[in-house]
Amino acid sequence: MADLTSSLILLPAIFLANKIDFTDPTTLLIARVSFVIAEVLGGLVLVYLRQQIIKNNDDRKIVEVKKQPQFGQQPPAEAEMEIITVQEYDQRELKSQFNQLIMRVIIMSFLHFYFNLSVPLVIQLVSIPVSLYKSPLVKVYIFGAILNRPFPQPPSPFDMSAMMKDLKNPKEDKQEEETEQKNTTINEDTSKPKSD
């Protein structure tokens, strides 16, 4: 549902960004400066999160998967897990978000200066706050939410089963559960030996 909300926010931004005249040098300068400001503010939020993680110093132990599964693979075996503190886990998540920020700046700069695309700069003005708002670290350290670690990984855009699950009707889900319960009950009844 959160991805649907993000799409509903980003689609108007894309539509409006396509209406902007980037041939005007002033408009282009405003788009560039706004993008830089949005990225710097996003970076400052990450610096603030780092300070809060250090200040919180949560030493509770959690089990963390060393190697994250990719593209619908199964999670690694028990031997590939490690026990770390909540603080270490949050620092790893923060490092991942910082790397995403750096990659976003590099990619957007490449698209803008090499291909002369300016629309992605404007779209980032909307997507940066949306991605920060959806971040579990922001929810914990800024909004005060209590979330279990490890944080649930967002579904892969290539995972068709997750998309199909989101599209299912809740009534169908309930009917499927009832059918499964009936089948389980029937199987239990048939597996019991009859006593005559």
C-alpha positions as CSV (number, residue, x, y, z in Angstrom):
1,M,0.0,0.0,0.0
2,A,2.9,2.3,0.7
3,D,4.2,1.9,-2.8
4,L,0.8,2.9,-4.2
5,T,0.9,6.0,-2.1
6,S,4.4,6.8,-3.4
7,S,3.2,6.3,-6.9
8,L,0.2,8.6,-6.3
9,I,2.6,11.3,-5.1
10,L,5.3,10.8,-7.9
11,L,2.9,10.6,-10.9
12,P,1.7,14.2,-10.6
13,A,5.3,15.3,-10.0
14,I,6.3,13.6,-13.3
15,F,3.4,15.1,-15.1
16,L,4.2,18.6,-13.8
17,A,8.0,18.2,-14.4
18,N,7.3,17.5,-18.1
19,K,5.4,20.8,-18.3
20,I,8.4,22.9,-17.2
21,D,10.4,24.7,-19.8
22,F,14.0,23.8,-19.2
23,T,15.3,25.8,-22.1
24,D,15.0,28.9,-19.9
25,P,18.4,29.2,-18.2
26,T,16.8,30.6,-15.0
27,T,14.4,27.6,-14.7
28,L,17.3,25.2,-15.3
29,L,19.4,26.9,-12.6
30,I,16.5,26.8,-10.1
31,A,16.0,23.0,-10.9
32,R,19.8,22.4,-10.3
33,V,20.0,24.4,-7.1
34,S,16.8,22.8,-5.8
35,F,18.1,19.3,-6.4
36,V,21.4,20.2,-4.6
37,I,19.5,21.6,-1.7
38,A,17.2,18.5,-1.5
39,E,20.2,16.2,-1.5
40,V,22.1,18.3,1.1
41,L,19.0,18.3,3.4
42,G,18.7,14.5,2.9
43,G,22.3,14.2,3.9
44,L,21.8,16.3,7.0
45,V,18.9,14.1,8.0
46,L,21.2,11.1,7.7
47,V,23.9,12.9,9.8
48,Y,21.2,13.6,12.4
49,L,20.2,9.9,12.4
50,R,23.8,8.9,12.9
51,Q,24.0,11.1,16.0
52,Q,20.8,9.7,17.3
53,I,22.0,6.1,16.8
54,I,25.2,6.8,18.7
55,K,23.3,8.6,21.4
56,N,20.8,5.8,21.8
57,N,23.5,3.2,22.1
58,D,21.1,0.3,22.0
59,D,23.1,-2.9,22.8
60,R,20.2,-5.4,22.6
61,K,21.3,-8.4,20.5
62,I,19.5,-9.3,17.2
63,V,20.1,-11.9,14.6
64,E,21.1,-10.4,11.2
65,V,21.5,-12.1,7.9
66,K,25.0,-11.5,6.6
67,K,24.2,-11.9,3.0
68,Q,20.9,-10.5,1.9
69,P,19.0,-12.6,-0.7
70,Q,18.5,-11.0,-4.1
71,F,15.9,-11.3,-6.8
72,G,13.6,-13.8,-5.0
73,Q,16.3,-16.1,-3.7
74,Q,15.8,-18.0,-0.5
75,P,17.4,-16.5,2.7
76,P,20.7,-18.0,3.6
77,A,21.1,-21.0,5.9
78,E,21.4,-20.6,9.7
79,A,25.2,-20.7,9.5
80,E,25.3,-17.5,7.4
81,M,23.6,-15.4,10.2
82,E,25.3,-13.3,12.8
83,I,24.3,-11.8,16.1
84,I,24.8,-8.1,16.3
85,T,23.5,-5.2,18.4
86,V,20.7,-3.0,17.4
87,Q,23.1,-0.1,17.2
88,E,25.3,-2.0,14.7
89,Y,22.3,-3.0,12.7
90,D,21.1,0.6,12.5
91,Q,24.5,1.9,11.5
92,R,24.6,-0.7,8.7
93,E,21.2,0.5,7.5
94,L,22.3,4.1,7.7
95,K,25.4,3.3,5.7
96,S,23.2,1.7,3.1
97,Q,21.0,4.8,2.9
98,F,24.1,7.1,2.6
99,N,25.4,4.9,-0.3
100,Q,22.0,5.3,-2.0
101,L,22.2,9.0,-1.6
102,I,25.7,9.1,-3.2
103,M,24.6,6.8,-6.1
104,R,21.5,8.9,-6.6
105,V,23.6,12.1,-7.0
106,I,26.0,10.3,-9.4
107,I,23.2,8.9,-11.5
108,M,21.2,12.1,-11.6
109,S,24.3,14.2,-12.5
110,F,25.1,11.7,-15.3
111,L,21.6,11.8,-16.7
112,H,21.5,15.6,-16.4
113,F,24.9,16.6,-17.8
114,Y,25.5,13.8,-20.2
115,F,22.0,13.2,-21.6
116,N,20.7,16.8,-20.9
117,L,17.7,15.4,-18.9
118,S,16.3,17.8,-16.4
119,V,13.0,16.2,-15.5
120,P,14.7,13.6,-13.1
121,L,16.1,16.5,-11.1
122,V,12.6,17.8,-10.4
123,I,11.2,14.3,-9.7
124,Q,14.0,13.9,-7.1
125,L,12.6,16.9,-5.2
126,V,9.6,14.8,-4.5
127,S,11.1,11.3,-4.2
128,I,13.8,12.3,-1.7
129,P,11.3,13.4,1.1
130,V,9.1,10.4,0.2
131,S,12.0,7.9,0.6
132,L,13.1,9.5,3.8
133,Y,9.6,9.4,5.2
134,K,9.3,5.7,4.4
135,S,12.7,4.9,5.9
136,P,12.5,2.7,9.1
137,L,15.3,4.7,10.7
138,V,13.5,8.0,10.3
139,K,10.4,6.4,11.7
140,V,12.3,5.2,14.8
141,Y,14.7,8.1,15.5
142,I,12.6,11.1,14.3
143,F,9.0,10.0,14.7
144,G,9.5,7.8,17.7
145,A,8.1,4.6,16.3
146,I,9.0,1.3,17.9
147,L,10.1,-1.2,15.1
148,N,11.6,-4.6,15.4
149,R,15.0,-5.3,13.9
150,P,15.9,-6.5,11.4
151,F,13.6,-4.3,9.4
152,P,11.4,-6.0,6.8
153,Q,13.1,-5.7,3.4
154,P,11.0,-3.9,0.8
155,P,9.7,-6.2,-1.9
156,S,11.8,-6.5,-5.0
157,P,10.3,-4.9,-8.1
158,F,11.0,-8.2,-9.9
159,D,9.1,-10.3,-7.4
160,M,5.8,-11.1,-9.2
161,S,4.4,-13.1,-6.3
162,A,4.4,-10.0,-4.0
163,M,2.7,-7.9,-6.7
164,M,0.0,-10.6,-7.2
165,K,-0.6,-10.8,-3.5
166,D,-1.1,-7.0,-3.3
167,L,-3.6,-7.2,-6.2
168,K,-5.7,-10.0,-4.6
169,N,-9.1,-9.2,-3.2
170,P,-9.3,-9.6,0.6
171,K,-12.5,-11.6,0.3
172,E,-10.6,-14.1,-1.9
173,D,-7.9,-14.4,0.7
174,K,-10.4,-15.1,3.4
175,Q,-12.1,-17.7,1.2
176,E,-8.7,-19.4,0.5
177,E,-7.9,-19.5,4.2
178,E,-11.3,-21.1,4.9
179,T,-10.7,-23.6,2.1
180,E,-7.3,-24.5,3.5
181,Q,-8.7,-25.0,7.0
182,K,-11.4,-27.3,5.6
183,N,-8.8,-29.3,3.7
184,T,-6.6,-29.6,6.7
185,T,-9.6,-30.8,8.8
186,I,-10.6,-33.3,6.1
187,N,-7.0,-34.6,5.8
188,E,-6.8,-35.0,9.6
189,D,-10.1,-36.8,9.7
190,T,-9.0,-39.2,6.9
191,S,-5.6,-39.9,8.4
192,K,-7.1,-41.0,11.7
193,P,-7.6,-44.8,11.9
194,K,-11.2,-45.8,12.2
195,S,-12.0,-47.9,15.2
196,D,-14.8,-50.5,14.8
